[in-house]
Amino acid sequence: MSDLHCNRLCSTLLALAMLGLGGCSSLDGASTRIAGIVSPYKSDIVQGNVVTREQLALVKPGMQKAQVRDMLGTALLVSVFHADRWDYVFTLRRQGVPSQARKVSLFFRSDVLDRIEADDLPSEAEFVATLQVQSSSGAKPVLEASPEALQKYPISTKAAAPSAAALVVPIDYPPLERTRP
């Protein structure tokens, strides 16, 4: 092969390689746009202890630790280094809805509740309302057939009546184990 043919072949291969690499970069941009449109399903993540306004209203300074535990349940966080502090932490993450995060800290002195620090807590009804699943705006299917719709499907008498052989019940059953002579 002459040097001229070799140079042309190398130039052609180099041009094809550059076109291929250029195509990859434009394909990458398209795949990024498609990935931005389509998102996978993400399940709800609920962590921690739910403490409502009504529950916290029942807890008063001066109560014993056992009484507080009976009212609010076991705290999510109890530190070995801070045995006199209980933290009730709650988080809820749902797709398409802002995350919820609340914290209630209880401070004890000699196993007696001394003070409470808490975020703004929802009432029980408000909390339940945040859990309601948003239904789709589409029309709901009818789950019951009208008598007119049932007339389209006549009842077959052959399928409705069981055969006499199916109604015979055996009287004597064989033994489950072999008997030895």
C-alpha positions in Angstrom: 0.0 0.0 0.0 1.2 3.4 -0.8 1.5 6.2 1.8 -1.3 8.0 0.1 -3.7 5.1 0.6 -2.5 4.6 4.2 -3.1 8.3 5.0 -6.6 8.3 3.4 -7.5 5.1 5.4 -6.2 6.6 8.6 -8.1 9.8 8.0 -11.3 8.0 7.2 -11.0 5.8 10.3 -10.2 8.9 12.4 -13.3 10.7 11.0 -15.5 7.7 11.7 -14.2 7.5 15.2 -14.9 11.2 15.8 -18.4 10.9 14.4 -19.0 7.9 16.7 -17.8 9.7 19.7 -19.9 12.7 18.8 -23.0 10.5 18.5 -22.3 9.1 21.9 -22.4 12.5 23.5 -25.7 13.5 21.8 -27.1 10.1 22.8 -26.1 10.7 26.4 -28.0 14.0 26.4 -31.1 12.3 25.1 -30.9 9.5 27.6 -30.5 12.0 30.4 -33.7 13.9 29.2 -35.6 10.6 29.0 -34.4 9.6 32.5 -35.6 12.9 33.8 -39.1 12.3 32.5 -39.5 8.7 33.6 -39.0 8.1 37.3 -39.2 4.8 39.2 -41.8 4.1 41.9 -40.5 4.9 45.3 -42.3 3.4 48.3 -43.3 5.4 51.3 -40.7 5.5 54.1 -42.1 5.8 57.6 -39.6 5.8 60.5 -39.9 6.5 64.2 -42.6 7.2 66.7 -45.7 9.2 65.8 -46.5 11.6 68.7 -49.6 13.7 68.2 -50.7 16.9 70.0 -53.3 14.9 72.0 -50.7 12.4 73.2 -48.3 15.0 74.3 -51.0 16.9 76.2 -51.4 13.8 78.4 -47.7 13.9 79.5 -46.9 16.4 82.3 -43.7 17.2 84.2 -43.5 15.2 87.4 -44.6 11.9 85.8 -42.4 8.8 86.2 -40.6 7.3 83.2 -42.8 4.2 83.3 -45.9 6.5 83.0 -44.4 8.4 80.1 -43.6 5.1 78.3 -47.2 4.0 78.8 -48.5 7.2 77.2 -46.0 7.6 74.3 -44.4 4.2 73.9 -40.7 3.4 73.9 -38.6 6.2 72.7 -36.8 5.8 69.3 -33.5 7.2 70.7 -32.3 6.7 74.2 -28.6 7.5 74.5 -26.3 5.6 76.8 -24.5 8.8 77.5 -27.7 10.8 78.2 -29.9 8.3 80.1 -32.1 11.2 81.3 -33.1 12.2 77.7 -35.6 10.4 75.4 -36.1 11.5 71.8 -39.2 10.6 69.9 -38.3 11.2 66.2 -40.7 10.7 63.3 -40.1 11.0 59.5 -42.3 10.3 56.6 -41.1 10.4 53.0 -43.5 9.9 50.1 -43.1 10.4 46.4 -44.6 13.7 45.2 -45.3 15.0 48.8 -43.0 17.1 51.0 -41.3 15.1 53.7 -42.5 15.3 57.3 -40.1 15.3 60.2 -40.9 15.9 63.8 -39.0 15.5 67.1 -40.1 15.4 70.7 -37.4 15.4 73.4 -38.2 14.6 77.0 -35.7 15.4 79.8 -35.8 13.5 83.1 -34.3 14.3 86.5 -34.1 11.3 88.9 -36.5 9.2 86.8 -39.1 12.0 86.9 -40.1 14.1 83.8 -38.5 17.5 84.2 -39.3 19.3 80.9 -40.5 18.7 77.3 -39.1 20.2 74.0 -41.2 19.5 70.9 -41.7 20.6 67.4 -45.2 21.8 66.3 -47.1 18.6 66.3 -50.3 17.8 64.3 -53.5 16.7 65.9 -54.4 13.0 65.3 -57.0 14.0 62.6 -54.4 16.2 60.9 -51.9 13.4 60.9 -54.3 10.9 59.5 -55.3 13.4 56.8 -51.7 13.5 55.6 -51.7 9.8 55.1 -54.6 9.8 52.8 -53.6 8.5 49.3 -54.5 10.9 46.5 -56.9 9.0 44.2 -56.5 9.4 40.4 -58.9 11.8 38.7 -60.1 9.1 36.3 -63.6 7.6 36.5 -63.9 4.6 38.8 -65.1 1.4 37.2 -68.6 0.1 38.0 -68.2 -3.0 40.1 -71.8 -4.2 40.0 -73.7 -5.4 36.9 -77.2 -4.1 36.3 -80.1 -6.6 35.6 -80.0 -5.5 31.9 -76.3 -6.2 31.6 -76.8 -9.7 33.2 -79.5 -10.6 30.5 -76.6 -10.6 28.0 -75.2 -13.7 29.6 -77.9 -16.5 30.0 -77.3 -19.1 32.7 -76.5 -22.6 31.3 -78.5 -25.4 33.0 -75.8 -27.9 32.3 -73.2 -26.0 34.3 -75.6 -25.1 37.1 -76.8 -28.6 38.1 -74.1 -30.9 39.6 -74.1 -34.5 38.4 -75.4 -37.3 40.6 -72.0 -38.9 40.6 -70.5 -35.8 42.2 -73.0 -36.0 45.0 -72.0 -39.6 46.1 -70.0 -39.6 49.3 -67.9 -42.7 49.9 -68.9 -44.6 53.0 -65.8 -46.7 53.7 -62.3 -45.1 53.5 -59.1 -47.1 53.0 -56.7 -47.1 56.0 -54.0 -44.4 55.9 -51.3 -46.9 57.0 -50.7 -50.4 55.9 -51.7 -52.9 58.5 -49.2 -55.7 59.4 -50.3 -59.3 59.4 
